Amino acid sequence: MLATQIHGTPTDAPPLLIAHGLFGSARNWGVIAKRLSDSRQVIAVDMRNHGASPWAARHRYPDLADDLAEVIAAHGGRADVLGHSMGGKAAMVLALTRPEAVNRLVVADIAPVAYGHSQAHLIAAMRALDLAHVTRRGEADAALAAQIGDASVRAFLLQSLDLKSSPPVWRLNLDSLETEMAHIVGWPDDIAGQFAGPTLFLSGAASDYVRPEHRDRIKALFPGARFAKIPGAGHWLHAEKPRDFEAAVRAFLA
């Protein structure tokens, strides 16, 4: 079972399950999850090979969808589901293969398509960090800066560095994530089915992950799909514009 962070108590509304993106964790969603829990229970998960969840050799979307289904089954059998990036793809596969488990679906800045980019360079940078001599987050940040110029990306990755361990360790299964990278940036085209329930594709206006040419594909799989953009936000829309993101999700779920 995936590790979870549970906010609030059960209400008449379905619980909201939050699935984070690659290299993320439930902790990244703590503020938004806590705020949304004023009207329903919110369950943020650590995806497999991330955070406190079990590690596995396979990291493919049918597997990730199975993991989410197990959590939903343990909390009543039906939930609203919000997934960002990798978590958004897992949420889409869940909705397509187990539509009875998903009430409403929010897909944050990702489409049901394969992408050409890889995040293997970030794994290489994390591997290259000499953790034996790191005692403070600032030291790790300075060391990573040689290979990762974007301070916000470094700060995000360093949320998965466990400095309490001696020596520090990454709370990420870098081996599996590297091996399975083609599947993570890809999309399982053998997934059949359709999710007719209410679906919101919520994107950052400055992001190019959900493009006009993806809309026909999205509508074929999710005929009830609506589209919205958050001005001034990129791919990390929930971190860049958290209040706008929260407001959009809240309005859709209501």
HELIX and SHEET records of a PDB file:
HELIX    1   1 ALA A   26  TRP A   29  5                                   4    
HELIX    2   2 GLY A   30  LEU A   36  1                                   7    
HELIX    3   3 TYR A   61  ALA A   73  1                                  13    
HELIX    4   4 MET A   86  THR A   97  1                                  12    
HELIX    5   5 PRO A   99  ALA A  101  5                                   3    
HELIX    6   6 ALA A  120  ALA A  128  1                                   9    
HELIX    7   7 LEU A  131  HIS A  133  5                                   3    
HELIX    8   8 ARG A  137  LEU A  144  1                                   8    
HELIX    9   9 ALA A  151  LEU A  158  1                                   8    
HELIX   10  10 LEU A  174  THR A  179  1                                   6    
HELIX   11  11 MET A  181  VAL A  185  1                                   5    
HELIX   12  12 PRO A  212  HIS A  214  5                                   3    
HELIX   13  13 ARG A  215  LEU A  221  1                                   7    
HELIX   14  14 LEU A  237  GLU A  240  1                                   4    
HELIX   15  15 PRO A  242  LEU A  253  1                                  12    
SHEET    1   A 7 THR A   4  HIS A   7  0                                        
SHEET    2   A 7 VAL A  42  VAL A  45 -1                                        
SHEET    3   A 7 LEU A  16  ALA A  19  1                                        
SHEET    4   A 7 ALA A  79  HIS A  84  1                                        
SHEET    5   A 7 VAL A 102  ALA A 108  1                                        
SHEET    6   A 7 THR A 199  GLY A 204  1                                        
SHEET    7   A 7 ALA A 225  ILE A 230  1                                        
SHEET    1   B 2 LEU A 161  ASP A 162  0                                        
SHEET    2   B 2 VAL A 169  TRP A 170 -1                                        
END                                                                             
